[in-house]
Structures are given as structure tokens and as C-alpha cells.
Amino acid sequence: MKWGRKVSHPDELAFLRELMDGVHGIEASFDADRRLSWISPSIERLTGYTPAECLAAADVIALLVHESDRDYCRRMAAQVLDNGLPQDFELRLVARDGRVLWVAMHWRRRQPHKGSRAGLRLSAEDIQARKETEYTLLETVAELRRAQALREHYLLRSNDERQRLAALLNLIRLGILFIDQDRRVLYHNRAMLEIWGYAPDSQLVGSREAVLKDQAARVLADADAYFDHIDAVVRARDAVSEEYEFAFADGRIVTDRSAVVHGGDQGQGIGRLWIYEDVTEARRISQRLVELAERDELTGLYNRRRFHEELERMLADAARRGSAVGLLAFDLDGFKPINDAFGHQAGDEVLVGLAQGVGRIVRRNEMLFRVGGDEFALLVPDAEAEGLLELAHRLVEGVAALRFCFEEQEVGVTASVGIARFPDNALGGEALVAAADEALYRSKGDGRNRATVSARPPQGGATGRIG
């Protein structure tokens, strides 16, 4: 190997090399025949297999990828190599100890060097245990400390190797920023520029912290709160900071972690390393999962599970404050004939239309739920008896006014409503539901399309029909 100029900073090459060893996700390179040619050391931390074992394997996909996902993984890699279009997908890895680990894979084609064929680049991150960021930072700090003993060795490294390491860090999807004790930027990677809205060719090395704050003030949703966080982290002087989540003006959500980097003969701090991760998509998926768990898929209304949670919460709050909670239980009259005559799709259209129509009637602090097929419930905090009855009448009138057209026939439904109030009719959630159910049955028995107030005295243990 031909050696280039010596690196100008004794810690810089060590810093880049140890960051490579501390990559949180997986980085790998494949040749034109899809054989593994390099893989990041983080593969061992994630799966238990060392890079040497992966390189020695006849088929690294068969070694690491779950058998159900292997054919798909190979097919995607072949497509990227064939047409150059990137592929992003999720699959399962199997660790040495048998654990199944979900990762997000990103396959990209590497442009061929002169005289060679195109290869593949793989980036993957663990989407099953994102909290391991703290462990990665701790390992990075420990490696940086041990790196001081190799100071003279790294001074002899060539500029070519430094460029290769820098290129690797630029492929990492985590933003990396290293600021020295004088509050000047010593290193940053490409992902850091992208996250913070800098131009791809920006060179921040040597810039003071004030330059970074000017940019942050332009792109953050609450820059003052973030600056307070930075000041608190620096004052605390903790080796590793806690994860902090903040929002950008464009809606992105990012987290940061930082660690003090030690160096020199005395082991003193030489600066602070910051790691940024864009978690916007992860938060979106998390929110979507919450919505799927607590909302009815057809109407978008809260479902039965959320109903019982909110009922108990409102009752506890009302008991503390000495206020009342109203419950309107209602179902649809004439819904089954529509379903039978025009099919389930027509029935679904009626349910969606009813959810929208009633949604325009209820107020902001009232919560509407679909608790069964054509069964609904409405929870009203701070409910007055007269107000509940007036709301029920508006609900009955609003439902009766809805019209639907199927096969050139205009049809409609009506609602039978049962009204119960805590603490007038019940002292507990199940008893309140039972009281509303009884009133609902009375509405149906008295001719439907009406609202009936429960006459039940307070009880605590009856079992209601809702839920």
C-alpha cells in the first residue's frame, strides 16, 4: 500500500475508525456475483455472528436471513443489481442463539470502478430494539478511550484509508456531529447535514457552535426549548446524555444522544459526540398502530376497547371532582332490512354516513364510539340531565334526517337511545352501561325512534351489554 500524508489531528482517524466499529445498524458490500465482500462489525452485536464467519459463509443470506424471507431477499438484491433501482423492505434475521430480529433493509447498487462490474451496498437498521442507541454510544466512548493507546499507530495511516472511513460514515443513516472543547465542529457526516437542512456540499468543520444555532433557529419548531436542552446537557457533564426528542418546522421528529469523548494522556474530555436519528416514520407507524388498536376500521370512530378505557377514566375524574358523566347508548332501527335487501356494502355505507352525521352533532368534549355492529355509545363529561335529553333528541332527529340511495331507492334509518347518568343511575361503569341498555330497550319497546331516560337508582355491580 502507498502511504499518503499523515492525518493532521491525532484523534481524527481514531474517531472515524471507532465510529465504524460502533455503527448501530448493519453496513455491507457485495460484489457483482452477490458475494459478501465486507460487512460492518455491528453484525456480531446484532446476531452473534462475527464478520469473519459471515465472510466465510458460502451463502451469507442463508446464514443470517429467516428461511421464510430468503427467496424474497435474494430476488430483491438481484433486481437492484439488474436495474439499479433501490429496494427498501423489512425482513427477519435469525441470531446465533435462535432469536428472530426484524430489520429494515436498504439495497443500493454501487457504481463500478474502472475495469470492474457494479456491486451492491446494503444498509440495515434494527427496528425491533431502537433503544440500543444508548448501548452503542457507551461502546463508542469506551472504544475512543482505548484508541488513545494506539495514537502513534493511527498517525501512520494513509489518507486513502481516512477517505474510505469517511465515505462509510457518510453512508450511515444516523447524523454524526463532533464538537471539540472550544465549541468548534471537528467532524460531521452527510446524514447530519441532511437532517439539519444544510446543502449536501456544506463544510462545517471549523465552524463555531453559533453557526449551528443560527441554522437550528430557522428549521426547528421550538428552537428555544432545544437550546435549553443543549445547555442542560453541557452543564450536566454526563458521559452519555438521555435521549431527547424534538420537532422540526416541517413536521419531522428527530432524537439526539450525546457522549463526552475522552483523549490525551490525562484522559480529559476532548469534545462531545452527538448522534441524531430521524424517527419520523417510526413515530408515524407507532401512531398508526395505536389508531388501529383503538379505532373502528370502517367508521374511524373509537372502538369498544377505547370506550371502556374512557368510561373508567371519566368516572374516576367525575368522582374526584364531584361532577356527572352521561352515557347515551343507541342502535339503529331498520338497519338489518337495508343489509338484507342491498348487501353488506350498503350496510357499511349507512354506518359510515351515520358516523359522519352524528359526528357533526356531538361537541368537542363528547366522545362517540362504535361498540358493535350497529351499536354506538356517546360519553358526555360534566353532563346535566336536561342537556343529555336535549342532546339525545338532536341525535334522534339527526339520524332520522339521514338519507341513502341504493338501486335508485331512497332509504333511511332511525335511532333508539337510552340515557343514563353517573351518579344518578349508577356508581360504576358496568352498572352505568346496564342502566343505559335498559333505557334503550324501553325506547325500542315504546315504538323506536326515540330517547328514554333511565329510571334505575344508583347501583354498582350489574353487567351491561356494551362490551
N, C-alpha and C positions, 0 to 999 in steps of 0.2 A: 504494500500500500504506500502511495506517496503521501507524505505528511504536508499539510498546509500551514498557514500561520497559526501561532498559538492563540488560544482564546484570550480576550482582554480582561475578563473578570474570572477570578479563581473559582467562584461558586456557580457561575452561569451554566457550564457544561454539566456539572454535578446535578444542578437543579433540573435541567432538561432530562437527563438520564433517569433520575429517580422519579420524575413525573411519569415517564414512560412505564416504569415498573409499577406505579401506583394507579394506572388507568382503572377507572371503576368498571367500565364495560369491557367489551372484547374488540380488539382490532386484529385483523388477519389479512394475509395476502396469498393469492393463489396464482399459479402460472397458467399458461394458455391451455393446458390439458386438465385444468381444475384440480391440480395437486397442490396441497398446502406447502407454501414456501417460507412463511413466517407467521407467528401468532404471538400476541401480547402475553406477558407473564400473568396477567389477571385471569387467564383461563383456569389456572390452578386454584386460585381463590374461589372461583365460582363453581367449578365442577370437581375439583380434586385431582384432575389430570394435569401433569406438567406439560410445558411447551414441548419438551423433548419427546414425551410419549405421543403427543398429538402429531409431531413431525414424523415420528417413526411408524405411525399407524398407516396401514395400506389404504384405508378409507376413513378419513377423519370425520366425515358426516355420519358414517355407521358407528363410529366410536362415541360421538357426542350427542347426536340428534335422536330423539324418541322415534321408535320404529314407525309410528303412525304418521310422522311428518317427514320422513327421509326422502320419499319419492318426490314430494312437493318441493322440498328444499333443493334437491338436485335439479329439478325441472326449472325452477326459478333462476338458479345460478347459470344454467345452460342458456336460458333466454337472454339474460343480461350480457353474457359473453357473445351471443349471436347478434343481437340487435342494438346493444348499447343502452337500452332503456333501463333506468334504475328500477329496482324492486324493493319494496318495503313491506314486511309482513311479520307476523308473530308465530312462533312455534315453541316446542318444548325441547329442552335439553335434559339429559339424564346424567346425574353426577355419579362419581365413583361409588358412593355409598347408597345409590339407588334413588336418591331424591330426584323428583321431577321439577325442573326450573323453567319458568316461562321467560323468554327473552324477545325483544323486538329486533329483528334483523334488517340491515340495510345493505343491499348488494349494489356495487357500482363497478363499472368496467374501468380499468386503468389504461391510460393511453400507452401504446407500445413505445419503447425506446428504439432508437435506430437499429435496424437489423434484428429486432425481436418481434414477437407476436403479443397482442393485447392479453392482459391477465385480468384478475378480479380482485377487488378490495371488499372486505367485509367489515362492517361496524355493527356491534350489537350491544344493547344495554339490558340489564336485569330489570324487568318490570314487575317482579314478584317481591322484591325487598329493597325498595329505594332508600330505606333508612340506613343502608350500609355506607352511605356517603361519609358518615362520621368515622367509621372504621377505616375507610380509605384515606381520610385526612390524617388520622392518627398514624397510619402506616407511612404516609408520605413524610410526616415530621420526623418519625424515627429513622427513616432512610436518609433524610437530609442530614441528620446528626451524624450517622455513621459515615456519610460521604466525606466528612472533613478529614478522616484518616487517609483518604485516597486523593488528597488535594494535588500532590505532585504528579500522580498518575494522570489525572484529568487534564493537567496543563499540557501534556504531550499529545492530546487528542487532536485530530485534524479538523479543519474547517468543514471538510466533506461530511464527517460524522455529525458535527453540530447541525449542519443543514438537514441531514436525514432525520435527526431527532426533532428539530423544529417543525419539519414537514409532518411528522407523525402527530405532534401536539396540535397542529392546525387541523388535523382530521378528527380530533376528539370533539364530541358534541357538547362537552362541558366548557364553559368560558373560564379561562385561567388568567389571573392578574397577580403579579408580584410587585409589591411596593416596598422600597427599602426604608431604612430608618429616617432618612431625610424627606420622606413623603414624595419620592420620585418613582416613576414607573421604571422597573428594571426589566420586566418581561410581560408580554400579553400574547395570547394566541388569537387565531382568526375568529373562533366562536365568541370570544369576549367582545370583539368589535361588532359582530352581528347582533348579539344580544342587546348591546347598548346603543345601537343605531349609528355606528361610525361607518364611514366608507371603507370598503374592503382593503384599500391600499393605505389606510391611515397608519402612521408611525407614531406611537405614543411613548416609546422608550425615551426616557429623559424628561418627560413632562411631569410637572408637579401635580399634586392631588387637586389643586384648584381647577385645573383644566378638566379633570374628570367630573368635578362637581358642577361645572358650567353645563356640560352635556347632560348630566343626570337631571338638572333642574328643568331642562327642556323636554325630556322624554318621560319622566316619572309622573304618576298620578298624584302622589303626595311626596314631593321632594324633601320637605322639611322633616317629615317623620323618618325618612330614610337617613338623612344626615344625622339626626339624633341617634339612630341605631348605630351608625358608623362610629360616632364619638363615644358611645357607651362601650362598644367592643374594644376600641383602642384604649380607653381608660381602664377597663377591667383587666387587661393584660393576660387574659386566659390563653392557655396554649392552643385550645381549639374552641371556637365560638359555637353557640347553638344555632341551629338552622333558623333563618329568618325569611319570611315570605313577604314580597312586596309586589305592587302592581304598576304597570306602565300605562301611559295615557292611551295607548292603542288597544288596551284590554289584555295584554299578555301578563301572565303570572310567572314570576321568577323567584327562586330561592338562592340564598347565599350562605356559605360557610367560610370561615377563615381560620388560619393557623399561623402561629408565630414560627418563623424559620430561624433556627439557631446556626451559628457558624463561628469561625475563628478559634484560636487556641483556648480562650476562656469560655467558649460555648455561649456567648452572648447572642441576643437576637439580632439578626441582620436585616429583618424586614418581616412583612406579613404576606402570606399567600391567600388569595381569595378565589373561591370556586363558585361559579354561577351556573344554575341549571334552569332552563325554560321548562316549567311544569304545566304550561297552559293546557296542553292536550290531556295530560294526566288528570288535571282538575276537572276538565270537561267530561271525561269519561266517568270520573268518580261521581260528579253531579248527576250524570245520566243514569248511573246505576241506582243512585238514591231515588231519582224520579221513578224508575221502573219498579222499585220496591214499594213505593207508597202512592203511586197514581194508577188509576184505571187506564189501561192501554187504549180502549176505544174512545172514551169521552174526555180523557185528560183530567177528570176530577180526582180528588183524593179518594183512596180506596178504603176498604173495611179496616185494614190494619191501622192506617193513619187515623181513622175515625176513633178507634178505641184509645189510641195514644192521646189524641187531642181531648177526648171526653174526660179522661182521668186528669189530664193537666188542667183543664178549665175548672173541673170540680174542686181540685185541690186549691187552685187560686181563689175561687169564689169562697171556699170555706175559710181561707185565711183573711179575706177582705170583707167577709160578711155580705157578699153580693149574690146574685142569682145567675143561673145558666138555663137557657131554654133549649129544648130539643124538639124539632119538627121532623117526624118520621112520615114519609109519604111514598106511595107507589102509584102506578098508572092504571087507570080504568080503560079498558078497551085496547090494551097493548097486544094481548095474545091473539085476538082476531086479525090484527094487521099482520102479525108474524105468520099466522097460518095462511092468510089469503095471498100475501105478496112475498113471503120468504124472509129469511133472516137478514138479508141485506137491507130490506126495507125497515125491519125492526131496528137494526143498527142505526139507520139514518134518523129514525124517530128519537132514539136515545141521545144521539149527538145533538140533534136540534133542541131537545128538551134541556140538555146540559147548558147549551148556549143561551136559551131563552131564560131559564131560571137564574143563570149566572148574571144576567142583566138586572135581575130583581134584587138579589142579595147585596148587602152593603159590605164595605171593605173588611170590617172586623168579624163578619159572619163567614162560616166555613161550610161549603157544600160538598157532600160525599156521595159516591155511588157505592152502596154496600151489598148489592146483589143484582140479579137480572134487571128488573125494572123497579128496584127498591132504592130509595135515596134517603139521606138524612141531612139536616141542616142544624148546626150548632150555633147558638147565639149567646155571646157573653153579655153580662150586665143586662139581663133580659127583664123587662117589665111585662106583666101579664097582658095588659091592653096592647102593648107593642107587638107581642108574639101573635096575638089573634089577628091584628091588622096585617102583619107580615104573612100569616097563613092565608088570609083572604086574597092578598095580592098574588100569592103563589098559585092558588087555585084558579084565579082569573087569568093569570099569565099562561098557565098550561092549557087552559080551555081555549085560549085565543090562538094557539099554535096550529098551523095547518100544513099538511103534507100531501103531495100528489104522487100517486103510484098508478101506473097503467091508465092514466087520464082520469083517475078517480081521486077526489079530494077527501082526505080522512083526517081525523084528529083524535086526541086522547084527552082524558081529564085526570085529575089527581085527587086522591083521598088522603087527608092529612090528619095525623094525630099529634096533639100538642101536650108536652109535659115540661114541668119546670122544677128545677132544684132551687130551694129545698121544699117547695110546696107539695110536690108529689112523690119525692124520693130523696134519700140521703146518700145514695151510692150510684155508681154508673150502671150496673146491671138493673137495678130497680128503676132507674130513670128510663132506660130503654123499654123495660116491661110496661111502664105506665104509658109511654108514647105508643107502643104497639096496641095496647088495649083501646086507647082513644082512636087509633087508626081503624081497628076492626069495627068500632061503633060508627065511624064515618061511612064505611062500606055498607054496614047493616042498615043505615038510615037513608040509603039511596045513592051513595057515592058522590063525587064531585063536590066535596065539602070538607070543612075542617072542624074537628071536635077537640075540646079541651079535656084533659084527663081530670077525673074526679077522685082519683086514688089519693088516700092520705100518705104521708111520708113513710117509706119502708126502705130497708137496706139490702135485702138479700135475694130478691126474685131474679129469675133468669130471663133476659129479654131475647126477642127474636133476632135483632140485628147482631150479626157476628156469631 
